[in-house]
Amino acid sequence: MQPLINQVHNLLLKNKETVAVAESCTGGGLCNCLTNIPGSSRVFILGIIAYSNNVKTETLKVPSMLIKNKGAVSAQVAKAMALNVLKLAKAHLGIGITGIAGPSGGTKEKPVGTVFIAVTCGKNTIVEKFKFSGTRLQIKKKSADKAMQMLLEFVQKKESVG
């Protein structure tokens, strides 16, 4: 079986679809993975590392009240990041990742390892919450890997429906 990135790349090429990514806690890890395949420019449009809330609000147009009320690490912010990077890039698919990679920054409600990942095509969006364990680098890698897996499953499901 071919590696996950090859599966995603080939399926996006086959469906003539493009993807844009807004990632926070992964620090560009997903964008790095997506661009490791030759010819990735045919499927990968834009990647934004939205580490600060200012980038989330000013560049990605995530409402500041949403961040204030729900927190930067929330399902709602991940969804807004995915939808807004999709619109900004005029891509077919958008991904938003936000979380707490640690080792500090966690709370009782949102401990280190809490990550929200959203995948959208504009009209349909999935958002999932994860609790990853490990070091900062392990959490970042697990988050990027899970986002890649979610992208593959989202495209496969979309393809089978439509």
KENUSE-918573 format. One record per residue (C-alpha): residue in three letters; y, x, z; residue number from 1. Coordinates in Angstrom, 1 decimal. Layout:
<nodes>
   doti        y        x        z   rotor
    Ala        Y        X        Z     NUM
...
</nodes>
This chain:
<nodes>
   doti        y        x        z   rotor
    Met      0.0      0.0      0.0       1
    Gln      3.4      1.3     -0.9       2
    Pro      6.0      2.1      1.8       3
    Leu      8.2     -0.8      3.0       4
    Ile     11.3      0.6      1.3       5
    Asn      9.6      0.8     -2.1       6
    Gln      8.4     -2.8     -1.7       7
    Val     11.9     -4.0     -0.9       8
    His     13.4     -1.9     -3.7       9
    Asn     10.9     -3.2     -6.3      10
    Leu     11.2     -6.8     -5.3      11
    Leu     15.0     -6.7     -5.4      12
    Leu     14.8     -5.1     -8.9      13
    Lys     12.3     -7.6    -10.1      14
    Asn     14.5    -10.5     -8.9      15
    Lys     17.7     -8.8    -10.1      16
    Glu     19.2     -9.1     -6.6      17
    Thr     21.6     -6.9     -4.7      18
    Val     22.1     -6.4     -0.9      19
    Ala     25.0     -5.4      1.3      20
    Val     24.7     -4.3      4.9      21
    Ala     26.9     -4.5      8.0      22
    Glu     25.4     -2.5     10.8      23
    Ser     26.5     -1.6     14.2      24
    Cys     23.9     -0.2     16.6      25
    Thr     21.9      1.4     13.8      26
    Gly     24.9      3.6     12.8      27
    Gly     24.0      3.6      9.1      28
    Gly     20.3      3.9      9.5      29
    Leu     19.5      0.9      7.3      30
    Cys     21.9      2.0      4.6      31
    Asn     20.4      5.5      4.7      32
    Cys     17.0      4.1      4.2      33
    Leu     18.0      1.8      1.4      34
    Thr     19.7      4.6     -0.5      35
    Asn     16.7      7.1     -0.2      36
    Ile     15.1      5.5     -3.3      37
    Pro     16.1      6.8     -6.7      38
    Gly     17.9      4.0     -8.6      39
    Ser     19.1      2.4     -5.3      40
    Ser     22.5      1.8     -6.8      41
    Arg     21.0     -1.0     -8.8      42
    Val     20.2     -3.0     -5.7      43
    Phe     22.4     -1.6     -2.9      44
    Ile     26.1     -2.6     -3.2      45
    Leu     27.9     -1.9      0.1      46
    Gly     27.2     -0.6      3.6      47
    Ile     29.7     -0.9      6.5      48
    Ile     29.1      0.8      9.8      49
    Ala     31.0     -1.7     12.0      50
    Tyr     30.7      0.1     15.3      51
    Ser     34.0     -1.0     16.8      52
    Asn     35.0     -4.6     17.3      53
    Asn     38.2     -3.9     15.3      54
    Val     36.1     -3.1     12.2      55
    Lys     34.1     -6.3     12.9      56
    Thr     37.2     -8.4     13.0      57
    Glu     39.5     -6.6     10.5      58
    Thr     37.1     -5.5      7.8      59
    Leu     34.3     -8.0      8.2      60
    Lys     36.5    -10.9      9.3      61
    Val     34.3    -11.8     12.3      62
    Pro     36.6    -14.1     14.4      63
    Ser     37.8    -12.3     17.5      64
    Met     37.3    -15.4     19.5      65
    Leu     33.6    -15.4     18.5      66
    Ile     33.3    -11.8     19.8      67
    Lys     35.2    -12.8     23.0      68
    Asn     33.1    -15.9     23.7      69
    Lys     29.7    -14.8     22.6      70
    Gly     29.9    -11.0     22.8      71
    Ala     29.7     -8.4     20.0      72
    Val     26.0     -8.3     20.6      73
    Ser     25.0    -11.9     19.8      74
    Ala     23.2    -14.0     17.2      75
    Gln     26.5    -15.5     16.1      76
    Val     28.2    -12.2     15.4      77
    Ala     25.1    -10.8     13.6      78
    Lys     25.2    -13.9     11.4      79
    Ala     29.0    -13.6     10.7      80
    Met     28.5     -9.9      9.9      81
    Ala     25.8    -10.7      7.4      82
    Leu     27.6    -13.6      5.7      83
    Asn     30.9    -11.7      5.5      84
    Val     29.5     -8.5      4.1      85
    Leu     27.7    -10.6      1.5      86
    Lys     31.0    -12.2      0.5      87
    Leu     32.9     -8.9      0.6      88
    Ala     30.4     -7.2     -1.7      89
    Lys     29.6    -10.2     -3.8      90
    Ala     26.0     -9.4     -3.3      91
    His     23.0    -11.7     -3.4      92
    Leu     21.8    -10.8      0.1      93
    Gly     23.6     -9.7      3.3      94
    Ile     22.3     -8.2      6.5      95
    Gly     24.0     -7.9      9.9      96
    Ile     22.8     -5.8     12.7      97
    Thr     24.3     -5.6     16.2      98
    Gly     22.8     -4.4     19.4      99
    Ile     22.7     -2.0     22.4     100
    Ala     21.0      1.3     21.6     101
    Gly     21.7      2.8     25.0     102
    Pro     21.2      4.6     27.2     103
    Ser     24.2      2.8     28.7     104
    Gly     26.0     -0.4     27.9     105
    Gly     23.4     -2.9     28.8     106
    Thr     23.7     -5.8     31.2     107
    Lys     21.3     -8.0     33.0     108
    Glu     21.8    -10.7     30.2     109
    Lys     21.7     -8.1     27.4     110
    Pro     19.8     -5.0     28.5     111
    Val     19.6     -1.8     26.4     112
    Gly     17.4     -2.5     23.4     113
    Thr     18.8     -6.0     22.8     114
    Val     19.3     -6.3     19.0     115
    Phe     20.2     -9.2     16.8     116
    Ile     19.5     -9.0     13.1     117
    Ala     20.6    -11.6     10.5     118
    Val     19.6    -11.8      6.8     119
    Thr     21.3    -14.3      4.5     120
    Cys     21.7    -15.3      0.9     121
    Gly     24.7    -17.4      1.7     122
    Lys     23.1    -20.8      1.9     123
    Asn     20.1    -19.8      4.1     124
    Thr     20.3    -17.4      7.0     125
    Ile     17.8    -16.2      9.5     126
    Val     18.8    -14.5     12.8     127
    Glu     16.3    -13.0     15.2     128
    Lys     16.7    -11.4     18.6     129
    Phe     14.7     -8.4     19.6     130
    Lys     14.2     -6.3     22.7     131
    Phe     13.2     -2.8     21.7     132
    Ser     12.3     -0.1     24.1     133
    Gly     12.5      3.7     23.9     134
    Thr     15.2      6.3     23.5     135
    Arg     18.5      5.6     21.7     136
    Leu     17.2      7.1     18.5     137
    Gln     13.9      5.1     18.8     138
    Ile     15.9      1.9     19.3     139
    Lys     18.1      2.7     16.3     140
    Lys     15.0      3.4     14.1     141
    Lys     13.1      0.3     15.3     142
    Ser     16.2     -1.8     14.6     143
    Ala     16.6     -0.5     11.0     144
    Asp     12.9     -0.8     10.3     145
    Lys     12.8     -4.4     11.6     146
    Ala     15.8     -5.2      9.4     147
    Met     14.0     -3.8      6.4     148
    Gln     10.9     -5.9      7.2     149
    Met     13.0     -9.0      7.6     150
    Leu     14.7     -8.4      4.3     151
    Leu     11.4     -8.1      2.6     152
    Glu     10.0    -11.3      4.1     153
    Phe     13.3    -13.1      3.4     154
    Val     13.2    -12.2     -0.3     155
    Gln      9.4    -12.9     -0.6     156
    Lys     10.0    -16.4      1.0     157
    Lys     13.0    -17.1     -1.2     158
    Glu     11.0    -16.0     -4.3     159
    Ser      8.1    -18.3     -3.4     160
    Val     10.3    -21.3     -2.8     161
    Gly     12.6    -20.9     -5.7     162
</nodes>
